[in-house]
Amino acid sequence: MIITLRLILLAIFVSLSTNTSHVVDAKRNCGNNVKEACSVTRYKNLCIHTLSQFSNTAGRTPSKWARAGVSVTIGEVKNVQAYLTKLKRNGNLKGRNKVALSDCIETFCYALDDLHKSLGVLRKLSKRTFNTQMGDLNTWISAALTDEDTCLDGFEGKSGKQIKLLQNKVHNVSYLTSNALALVNKLASTGLGTITDP
Ligand SMILES: *[C@@H]1O[C@H](CO)[C@@H](O)[C@H](O)[C@H]1NC(C)=O
C-alpha cells in the first residue's frame, strides 16, 4: 500500500517536472524558431546563419520572418553594391568586364529599389489589401532576383580571382533573395490569421 502510494507520488512528481521543462523549452525554443522558419527556404544553412539573430523577436510569426529576410537581403545588397562601386572606381576591370561591371551596378540599383519597396509593404501589412500586397511582394522580389542574375550573366564563363570573388558575392545575394522570397511565399500561404497588428 505504502509502496503504491510512493510510486504514484513519484509518477506525479516526474510528470510535473517534465511538463515544467517543456513549458520553458517552448518559450525559449533554443533556436528552433529559426530552423522552423528556414525550413521553407532553399539555402537553409545560409538562412539559419543570417536570421538566427531574429529567433526570439520573430518567434513563430511569418510576417516577421519575411521582414527579417528582406532586411538582411537589403543589407547585403548594399554591401555588395559598395564593393562593386569600389571596383569600378579603382579601375581594376578592363574591356568587356568593365562594361559588365557597370551593368551590374545598374541592376543592383534596381534590385535595391524593389527590395526597399517590398520592405515598405511588409511594414504596413493589412487584411484589406493583403492579396494585392502579396502579389506586389512576389513581383518585386522576383524582379530583384532577375536583376542579380542579369549581373551574373555579364561575367558568365569569365575567370580570374577578382571575377570569382565578385561572382561569389553576387551569388550570395541571390541566395539571400531567394530565401526572402520563400519566406514571403510562406506568409502568403499562411495568411493574415497569424499577423499581430503593429
Ligand atoms: C553572404 O551574406 C551574409 C549576410 O550579409 C554574410 O554574412 C556572408 O558573409 C556572405 N557570404 C559571402 C560569401 O559573401
The ligand as a Tripos MOL2 file, in Angstrom:
@<TRIPOS>MOLECULE
LIG
   14    14     1     0     0
SMALL
NO_CHARGES

@<TRIPOS>ATOM
      1 C1         26.6670   36.3230  -47.5150 C.3       1 LIG1
      2 O1         25.8520   37.2930  -46.8690 O.3       1 LIG1
      3 C2         25.8140   37.2020  -45.4590 C.3       1 LIG1
      4 C3         24.7950   38.2170  -44.9390 C.3       1 LIG1
      5 O2         25.1710   39.5320  -45.0820 O.3       1 LIG1
      6 C4         27.2160   37.4040  -44.9070 C.3       1 LIG1
      7 O3         27.1870   37.2540  -43.5120 O.3       1 LIG1
      8 C5         28.1730   36.4120  -45.5340 C.3       1 LIG1
      9 O4         29.4790   36.6840  -45.1180 O.3       1 LIG1
     10 C6         28.1000   36.4910  -47.0480 C.3       1 LIG1
     11 N1         28.9380   35.4460  -47.6610 N.am      1 LIG1
     12 C7         29.7070   35.6930  -48.7290 C.2       1 LIG1
     13 C8         30.4360   34.5230  -49.2740 C.3       1 LIG1
     14 O5         29.8000   36.7840  -49.2380 O.2       1 LIG1
@<TRIPOS>BOND
     1     1     2 1
     2     1    10 1
     3     2     3 1
     4     3     4 1
     5     3     6 1
     6     4     5 1
     7     6     7 1
     8     6     8 1
     9     8     9 1
    10     8    10 1
    11    10    11 1
    12    11    12 1
    13    12    13 1
    14    12    14 2
@<TRIPOS>SUBSTRUCTURE
     1 LIG1         1 GROUP 0 **** ****
